[in-house]
Amino acid sequence: MVALLADPLKDSRERLAAALTAAGATRVVQADTVGAVEELIADAPGGHLALVSLGFGSATPRLIGGLAQVPWSRVIALALSPDPAPLLHALAAGATGVLRGHPGRIDPGLPDRLGRLTPRELEVLKLVADGRSNKWIAEELSLSALTVKSHLSRISRKLGTGERSHQVAVAMRAGVLR
């Protein structure tokens, strides 16, 4: 998996880059300035996961929109602040999800919640991470679409989020998905 990590803060960028590598990312491209991200957009390499800090300020929505068009399969906004305005701008620009908290740090209760996922739920979550639809997952695993929806509902309760992209981001940060 190729990941892009765009964050102006060296500390959080290095922590998260190490976490992505440990989680199985085959290549982590780092960008610390708006110009560096713009160069990546212009070169149009694309990839699997782009994590973009809201620390780029007013340029962030433009960067997210550009990365989504390159395309990067998933563009996640990294938010350290609870302020909803930048989050909404990031989503409107094309972010597929938002990851809140300090990059590279894991919620102490997360391992317990992830440990409660069944092997089938993990299998479904991996296919969600690959961008598959419920219908595709159902056909691939010889399940009904309703059963897939039920698995996703249980995953949602266990991880505390109903958004597919956030479920994937949480599992990736914890090293469950590679």
matplotlib code that plots the C-alpha trace (Angstrom):
import matplotlib.pyplot as plt

x = [0.0, 1.3, 0.4, 0.9, 1.3, 0.9, 1.5, 3.5, 4.3, 7.5, 6.7, 3.3, 4.3, 7.2, 5.1, 2.3, 4.8, 6.4, 2.9, 1.9, 5.2, 4.7, 1.1, 2.4, 2.5, 5.0, 5.8, 5.0, 5.5, 5.8, 5.0, 5.5, 4.5, 1.6, 4.1, 5.2, 1.6, 0.9, 4.0, 2.6, -0.8, 0.9, 3.0, -0.3, 1.2, -1.9, -2.0, -4.1, -4.3, -3.6, -3.6, -3.8, -3.5, -5.9, -2.7, -2.3, -5.1, -7.1, -5.1, -6.3, -9.6, -7.8, -5.1, -7.8, -9.7, -6.6, -5.5, -9.0, -8.9, -5.4, -6.8, -5.9, -8.3, -9.0, -8.2, -8.5, -8.3, -6.2, -7.8, -6.2, -8.9, -12.5, -13.5, -16.1, -15.7, -12.4, -13.8, -16.8, -14.7, -12.4, -15.4, -16.9, -13.6, -13.6, -12.2, -13.5, -13.2, -11.7, -9.3, -9.3, -6.8, -3.0, -1.4, 0.5, -1.1, -3.7, -6.7, -6.0, -9.4, -8.9, -7.1, -9.9, -12.5, -10.6, -9.9, -13.7, -14.0, -14.6, -12.6, -15.5, -15.9, -12.2, -12.6, -15.5, -13.5, -10.5, -12.8, -14.3, -10.7, -10.3, -13.3, -15.7, -19.5, -21.7, -23.1, -19.6, -18.6, -21.7, -21.0, -17.3, -18.0, -21.1, -23.3, -26.5, -26.2, -28.2, -25.6, -22.8, -24.8, -25.2, -21.5, -20.9, -23.4, -21.5, -18.2, -19.7, -20.8, -17.5, -15.3, -17.6, -18.1, -20.6, -18.5, -16.7, -13.7, -13.3, -13.6, -10.8, -8.7, -9.1, -8.2, -5.2, -3.8, -4.1, -2.3, -5.2, -5.4, -2.3]
y = [0.0, 3.5, 6.2, 9.9, 11.8, 15.5, 17.3, 20.5, 19.3, 17.2, 15.3, 14.1, 13.4, 11.2, 9.3, 8.6, 7.7, 5.1, 3.8, 3.4, 1.6, -0.7, -1.4, -2.6, 0.4, -0.4, 3.2, 6.4, 9.6, 12.6, 16.3, 19.1, 22.2, 23.2, 23.4, 19.8, 18.6, 20.7, 19.0, 15.6, 16.6, 17.9, 14.7, 12.7, 9.6, 8.6, 5.9, 4.1, 6.4, 10.2, 11.6, 15.4, 17.5, 20.4, 22.2, 23.6, 26.0, 27.6, 25.6, 22.3, 22.0, 22.8, 20.2, 17.6, 18.3, 18.0, 14.7, 13.2, 14.0, 12.5, 10.0, 8.7, 5.9, 7.4, 11.0, 11.3, 14.7, 14.7, 16.9, 17.8, 20.3, 19.7, 22.7, 21.4, 24.1, 22.9, 19.3, 20.3, 22.1, 19.1, 16.8, 19.2, 19.3, 15.5, 14.0, 10.5, 10.7, 12.5, 11.1, 13.1, 13.0, 13.0, 11.2, 8.1, 7.7, 5.0, 5.4, 3.2, 1.5, 0.8, -2.6, -4.0, -2.8, -4.1, -7.4, -8.0, -8.0, -11.5, -13.0, -12.5, -8.9, -8.3, -9.9, -7.6, -4.6, -5.5, -5.5, -2.2, -0.8, -2.0, 0.2, -2.7, -2.2, -4.2, -6.0, -6.9, -8.1, -10.2, -11.9, -12.4, -14.0, -15.8, -13.8, -11.8, -8.1, -7.9, -10.1, -7.8, -4.8, -6.6, -7.2, -3.5, -2.5, -4.7, -3.2, 0.2, -0.4, -2.0, 0.8, 3.7, 5.0, 4.4, 5.8, 3.2, 5.4, 6.1, 2.4, 1.7, 4.5, 3.3, -0.2, 1.0, 3.1, 0.1, -2.1, -4.4, -3.6, -3.7]
z = [0.0, -0.9, 1.6, 1.5, 4.8, 4.5, 7.8, 8.5, 12.1, 12.0, 15.2, 14.4, 10.7, 11.9, 14.5, 12.0, 9.2, 11.5, 12.5, 8.8, 8.0, 11.0, 9.8, 6.5, 4.2, 1.5, 0.8, 2.8, 0.9, 3.2, 2.5, 5.0, 3.0, 0.8, -2.1, -1.6, -1.7, -4.8, -6.5, -5.7, -7.2, -10.3, -10.7, -10.3, -8.8, -6.9, -4.3, -1.7, 1.3, 1.6, 5.1, 5.1, 8.2, 8.7, 9.9, 6.4, 7.2, 4.4, 1.8, 3.1, 1.2, -2.1, -1.3, -0.4, -3.6, -5.7, -4.1, -4.5, -8.3, -8.8, -7.6, -4.1, -3.2, 0.2, 1.4, 5.2, 6.9, 10.1, 12.8, 16.2, 17.0, 17.8, 15.7, 13.2, 10.6, 9.1, 9.2, 7.2, 4.6, 4.3, 3.7, 1.2, -0.7, -1.1, 2.0, 2.5, 6.2, 9.2, 11.8, 15.0, 17.8, 18.0, 15.1, 16.0, 19.4, 20.0, 22.2, 25.3, 24.9, 21.2, 21.5, 23.6, 21.1, 18.1, 19.9, 20.1, 16.3, 15.0, 12.1, 9.8, 10.9, 10.2, 6.8, 6.0, 7.3, 5.0, 2.0, 3.0, 3.2, -0.4, -1.3, -2.0, -1.8, 0.4, -2.6, -3.8, -0.3, -0.1, -3.4, -2.6, 0.8, -0.2, 2.2, 1.8, 1.6, 4.8, 6.6, 5.4, 6.7, 10.0, 10.3, 9.5, 12.2, 14.8, 13.7, 14.1, 17.6, 18.6, 17.1, 18.1, 14.5, 11.8, 9.0, 6.8, 6.2, 9.9, 10.8, 8.3, 9.6, 13.2, 12.3, 10.3, 13.1, 15.4, 13.0, 12.4, 8.6, 6.5]

ax = plt.figure().add_subplot(projection="3d")
ax.plot(x, y, z, "-o")
ax.set_aspect("equal")
plt.show()
